[in-house]
Amino acid sequence: MAGKSAREVALDALTAWQAGGVWSARKLSDAIVKAGLDRRDAALTTYLCSGVLRNLMLLDYHIARHSSVKLKKMETRVLCALRLGAFQLLFSDSIPQRAAVNETVALCRGKNRRVAGFVNAVLRAMTSIDDPYEVREKNQVKRLSIMYSHPEWICRELIEALGEERAIDVLAANNEAPPVTIQINTLLKDSSAVADTLAEEGVKVEPHSVVSNCFNLYSSGNIEDLGAYRKGWFWVQDASSMLAVMALNPKQGDKILDVCAAPGGKSFAAAVLSGGGAEITSLDISAPKMELVREGSDRMEMKIRTGTADATEFIPEYFERFDMVICDAPCSGLGVIRKKPDIRYVDVERVAELPKLQSRILANVAKYLKPGGLILYSTCTWREAENGEVVSRFLEENPNYSLEGFVLPEPIGEVKAGRYTVWPETLTFDGFFICLMRKNNV
């Protein structure tokens, strides 16, 4: 792959994803390294891929309106090339229109002259578009779906949950490029010292507006190349995920089980919030992902027991062994669309099956809690079917459990209801659900 341009690497990645692969930021990063791209070209490749994924349905809408060939009839690579060119034309202020067209046509010359000519004609026709958000569709849900490149079922659920005005705010926020959010390992280093070190490495650092010892990073490049990262002074984790562990409020001496733990953020958070004094066991069904937890805990000098296990299968020796259980259940991930733009295209049928799995996991891991202990149920989605409905069903079937109020930093403050949904309407947080329940002494 060495010698490929930034646009070629982006086209390869988007074509592989469209052909049926699973999008992976790490695979894209590996492809960038193999191509030998410098920091500037690497940033361009990432920018192009993310931009296409965030605006995919809107790009396809405009391509279809300016093409004599239906999208379904196009070769996958040709369609992806058109998307790349269309994104640069419609959404990139830093790339001249001529460059957007010519560079995209150049990507297609290897096919044949006819394909290159077709791509050239479609993109040149699209240069006449004044407002890319002008969508000629009478049905409001369908219009919003195209404008913000979210499937109609997501738009519909958001409107039902929030009303149209707030739903549009969430859709728009999902298409904003977020910063990298990190949590400071205060067991090793003071937050201000880490911030100073990062600034010296050329990273723009801003403290999070709500969560302490949390920073948003801009122009960070590859995080793993930063000296502060290699020294174990921080880990990457969104502020909303940290909020969940703050609700649990782990203390020194607590025995904590983190199921579905990979990549380990909540285990690391529990270690830091307990001052390094909690006894933490982290489990996940994926052995490769658990290796990431082990590597992270070693890098940050945290004592965390790790292992592989299916969270739906009962482990007899864990029965009523833990003071706290963290159950961050597998979910649709719709709260993290801004960081994983492809996740909006998840199969709706698979999403519909998730509450069954979540309920099975919650019912099983609750058995590991001591009487009087606390269980944290969380997801990185805002869907009520995966959140409140799962919790309500669990409480109905397990009357010895009850919701437990908790306190979060202002402006959230006290959450007496024991459950709280964080909505991704700004770049302050990912969408997240936090619920705390206590096992009563009965």
VENUR-V305226 format. One record per residue. N is the residue number from 1. RES is the residue in one letter. PHI is phi in degrees with one decimal (999 if undefined). D_CENTER is the distance of its C-alpha to the mean C-alpha in whole Angstrom. Layout:
n:res:phi:d_center
N:RES:PHI:D_CENTER
N:RES:PHI:D_CENTER
//
This chain:
n:res:phi:d_center
1:M:999:28
2:A:-55.7:29
3:G:96.3:31
4:K:-76.4:28
5:S:-81.9:27
6:A:-58.7:24
7:R:-69.3:24
8:E:-64.9:25
9:V:-63.5:22
10:A:-62.3:20
11:L:-64.1:22
12:D:-58.2:22
13:A:-65.8:18
14:L:-68.1:18
15:T:-66.2:21
16:A:-62.5:20
17:W:-66.0:17
18:Q:-63.7:19
19:A:-75.4:22
20:G:122.7:20
21:G:-82.2:18
22:V:-100.3:14
23:W:-66.3:12
24:S:-143.7:11
25:A:-62.8:11
26:R:-69.1:13
27:K:-63.1:16
28:L:-63.7:16
29:S:-61.3:16
30:D:-63.1:19
31:A:-65.1:20
32:I:-63.4:21
33:V:-65.7:23
34:K:-61.8:25
35:A:-78.1:26
36:G:69.6:27
37:L:-71.5:25
38:D:-76.9:26
39:R:-60.2:23
40:R:-67.1:24
41:D:-69.5:23
42:A:-62.2:20
43:A:-64.3:19
44:L:-64.8:20
45:T:-59.3:19
46:T:-63.4:15
47:Y:-60.7:16
48:L:-65.9:18
49:C:-63.2:15
50:S:-62.9:13
51:G:-63.2:15
52:V:-64.7:17
53:L:-64.8:13
54:R:-70.6:13
55:N:-121.1:17
56:L:-54.5:18
57:M:-69.7:20
58:L:-70.8:21
59:L:-61.6:22
60:D:-62.6:24
61:Y:-60.0:26
62:H:-72.9:27
63:I:-60.4:28
64:A:-61.1:30
65:R:-72.3:32
66:H:-115.7:33
67:S:-115.6:33
68:S:-84.6:36
69:V:-111.4:35
70:K:-66.5:32
71:L:-57.6:29
72:K:-65.9:29
73:K:-90.6:32
74:M:-79.6:30
75:E:-64.3:30
76:T:-56.0:26
77:R:-67.6:26
78:V:-66.9:28
79:L:-61.0:26
80:C:-66.2:23
81:A:-64.9:25
82:L:-61.4:26
83:R:-62.6:23
84:L:-59.4:22
85:G:-65.4:26
86:A:-65.0:25
87:F:-61.5:22
88:Q:-64.4:24
89:L:-65.9:27
90:L:-91.2:25
91:F:-126.6:22
92:S:-106.0:23
93:D:-75.8:26
94:S:-89.3:26
95:I:-112.0:27
96:P:-59.4:31
97:Q:-58.0:31
98:R:-60.6:34
99:A:-65.5:32
100:A:-59.1:29
101:V:-72.3:31
102:N:-64.6:33
103:E:-65.8:31
104:T:-70.5:29
105:V:-59.4:33
106:A:-60.8:33
107:L:-64.4:30
108:C:-101.3:32
109:R:-65.1:36
110:G:-68.8:35
111:K:-72.8:35
112:N:-175.1:38
113:R:-63.3:40
114:R:-62.1:40
115:V:-64.5:36
116:A:-60.9:36
117:G:-65.3:38
118:F:-63.7:36
119:V:-61.8:33
120:N:-60.0:35
121:A:-65.6:36
122:V:-65.0:33
123:L:-68.1:31
124:R:-65.1:35
125:A:-64.7:35
126:M:-76.4:32
127:T:-66.9:33
128:S:-82.4:35
129:I:-72.1:32
130:D:-87.6:32
131:D:-125.4:29
132:P:-63.6:26
133:Y:-90.7:25
134:E:-81.0:28
135:V:-117.5:28
136:R:-88.2:31
137:E:-144.8:30
138:K:-75.4:32
139:N:-68.9:30
140:Q:-64.0:27
141:V:-63.2:24
142:K:-65.7:25
143:R:-64.5:25
144:L:-64.1:22
145:S:-58.3:20
146:I:-71.8:21
147:M:-57.3:21
148:Y:-105.6:17
149:S:53.0:17
150:H:-123.9:15
151:P:-53.4:17
152:E:-58.0:20
153:W:-65.3:19
154:I:-69.7:16
155:C:-58.9:18
156:R:-64.3:21
157:E:-66.2:19
158:L:-64.5:18
159:I:-64.1:21
160:E:-63.7:23
161:A:-81.3:21
162:L:-122.3:21
163:G:88.9:24
164:E:-64.8:24
165:E:-62.9:24
166:R:-69.9:21
167:A:-60.6:19
168:I:-63.8:19
169:D:-60.0:18
170:V:-67.7:15
171:L:-59.1:15
172:A:-66.1:16
173:A:-62.5:13
174:N:-60.9:10
175:N:-96.3:12
176:E:-87.5:13
177:A:-78.0:12
178:P:-86.9:10
179:P:-75.8:12
180:V:-86.0:11
181:T:-106.6:11
182:I:-125.9:14
183:Q:-112.5:16
184:I:-86.3:20
185:N:-81.7:21
186:T:-69.5:24
187:L:-69.5:26
188:L:-111.2:27
189:K:-151.2:27
190:D:-71.3:27
191:S:-57.9:24
192:S:-64.1:27
193:A:-67.8:28
194:V:-66.0:24
195:A:-60.5:24
196:D:-63.9:27
197:T:-64.1:26
198:L:-63.2:23
199:A:-61.6:25
200:E:-65.1:28
201:E:-86.8:26
202:G:88.2:25
203:V:-96.8:22
204:K:-78.9:21
205:V:-120.8:21
206:E:-128.8:20
207:P:-65.7:20
208:H:-66.0:18
209:S:-75.4:20
210:V:-123.7:19
211:V:-92.8:18
212:S:-75.2:21
213:N:57.3:21
214:C:-132.7:17
215:F:-134.1:17
216:N:-98.3:15
217:L:-110.6:16
218:Y:-127.2:17
219:S:56.1:19
220:S:-87.2:18
221:G:66.0:18
222:N:-74.7:17
223:I:-54.9:16
224:E:-68.2:18
225:D:-84.7:21
226:L:-76.7:22
227:G:-60.9:24
228:A:-63.6:23
229:Y:-69.7:20
230:R:-61.8:23
231:K:-79.6:25
232:G:83.2:22
233:W:-83.8:22
234:F:-158.0:18
235:W:-135.1:15
236:V:-85.9:12
237:Q:-164.2:10
238:D:-69.2:9
239:A:-62.9:12
240:S:-68.2:11
241:S:-68.5:11
242:M:-65.9:14
243:L:-54.3:16
244:A:-59.1:16
245:V:-72.7:18
246:M:-63.6:20
247:A:-63.3:21
248:L:-69.5:22
249:N:56.3:24
250:P:-67.2:25
251:K:-123.4:28
252:Q:-60.7:30
253:G:92.0:32
254:D:-67.0:29
255:K:-96.2:28
256:I:-120.0:25
257:L:-112.5:23
258:D:-112.6:19
259:V:-95.6:19
260:C:51.1:16
261:A:-80.3:15
262:A:-61.8:13
263:P:-87.8:12
264:G:106.3:14
265:G:-54.9:13
266:K:-73.9:15
267:S:-64.8:18
268:F:-63.2:18
269:A:-62.1:18
270:A:-63.4:20
271:A:-63.0:23
272:V:-69.8:22
273:L:-66.0:23
274:S:-90.1:26
275:G:68.4:27
276:G:80.2:27
277:G:-100.1:29
278:A:-84.3:27
279:E:-98.1:28
280:I:-112.5:24
281:T:-118.5:24
282:S:-115.0:21
283:L:-129.7:20
284:D:-155.1:18
285:I:-73.1:19
286:S:-96.0:18
287:A:-64.6:21
288:P:-60.7:19
289:K:-69.5:16
290:M:-67.4:18
291:E:-64.1:20
292:L:-64.9:17
293:V:-66.1:18
294:R:-63.1:21
295:E:-62.3:21
296:G:-65.5:19
297:S:-67.9:21
298:D:-67.7:24
299:R:-61.1:23
300:M:-98.2:23
301:E:57.0:26
302:M:-106.1:25
303:K:-90.3:27
304:I:-130.1:24
305:R:-77.1:26
306:T:-125.9:23
307:G:-169.9:24
308:T:-109.3:23
309:A:-164.7:23
310:D:-85.5:23
311:A:-67.8:22
312:T:-89.4:24
313:E:-105.0:27
314:F:-70.9:29
315:I:-110.3:30
316:P:-53.9:33
317:E:-70.8:34
318:Y:-94.0:31
319:F:-59.4:32
320:E:49.7:32
321:R:-99.7:32
322:F:-114.4:29
323:D:-78.3:29
324:M:-141.3:25
325:V:-126.3:23
326:I:-102.4:19
327:C:-118.0:18
328:D:-93.3:14
329:A:-70.8:14
330:P:-56.6:13
331:C:-148.9:11
332:S:-70.6:10
333:G:71.3:7
334:L:-68.5:8
335:G:-77.7:7
336:V:-114.4:4
337:I:-57.7:6
338:R:-64.7:7
339:K:-95.0:4
340:K:-127.8:5
341:P:-60.3:8
342:D:-74.2:9
343:I:-68.0:8
344:R:-64.6:10
345:Y:-93.2:13
346:V:-60.3:13
347:D:-65.3:17
348:V:-62.7:18
349:E:-67.5:20
350:R:-67.6:18
351:V:-61.2:16
352:A:-63.5:19
353:E:-86.6:20
354:L:-60.9:17
355:P:-56.4:19
356:K:-64.1:22
357:L:-65.7:20
358:Q:-60.7:19
359:S:-65.7:22
360:R:-63.2:24
361:I:-64.9:21
362:L:-60.5:22
363:A:-62.5:26
364:N:-74.9:26
365:V:-73.0:24
366:A:-63.3:26
367:K:-68.6:29
368:Y:-84.2:28
369:L:-90.2:29
370:K:-68.9:32
371:P:-56.4:34
372:G:88.8:33
373:G:-80.5:30
374:L:-118.1:26
375:I:-119.6:23
376:L:-100.7:20
377:Y:-107.9:18
378:S:-142.4:14
379:T:-144.5:11
380:C:-101.4:8
381:T:-143.8:10
382:W:-103.5:13
383:R:-68.0:15
384:E:-62.1:18
385:A:-61.9:19
386:E:-96.7:17
387:N:-117.7:17
388:G:-58.0:21
389:E:-68.4:22
390:V:-64.9:21
391:V:-64.7:23
392:S:-61.0:26
393:R:-64.6:27
394:F:-63.0:26
395:L:-66.1:29
396:E:-64.7:31
397:E:-86.2:31
398:N:-133.3:32
399:P:-65.1:34
400:N:-83.8:34
401:Y:-112.8:30
402:S:-143.6:30
403:L:-65.3:27
404:E:-123.5:27
405:G:-65.4:27
406:F:-149.7:25
407:V:-123.3:25
408:L:-118.6:22
409:P:-58.5:23
410:E:-65.6:24
411:P:-88.3:24
412:I:-73.3:22
413:G:73.5:25
414:E:-76.0:26
415:V:-114.8:25
416:K:-66.9:28
417:A:-70.2:26
418:G:84.3:24
419:R:-145.4:21
420:Y:-152.2:19
421:T:-107.7:16
422:V:-93.7:14
423:W:-101.3:13
424:P:-86.2:11
425:E:-86.9:15
426:T:-131.9:15
427:L:-85.1:13
428:T:-72.9:14
429:F:-140.2:11
430:D:-78.2:8
431:G:-69.2:9
432:F:-158.6:11
433:F:-120.9:14
434:I:-127.3:16
435:C:-140.4:20
436:L:-116.9:22
437:M:-132.9:25
438:R:-111.4:29
439:K:-88.0:31
440:N:-77.3:34
441:N:-79.5:37
442:V:-128.6:39
//
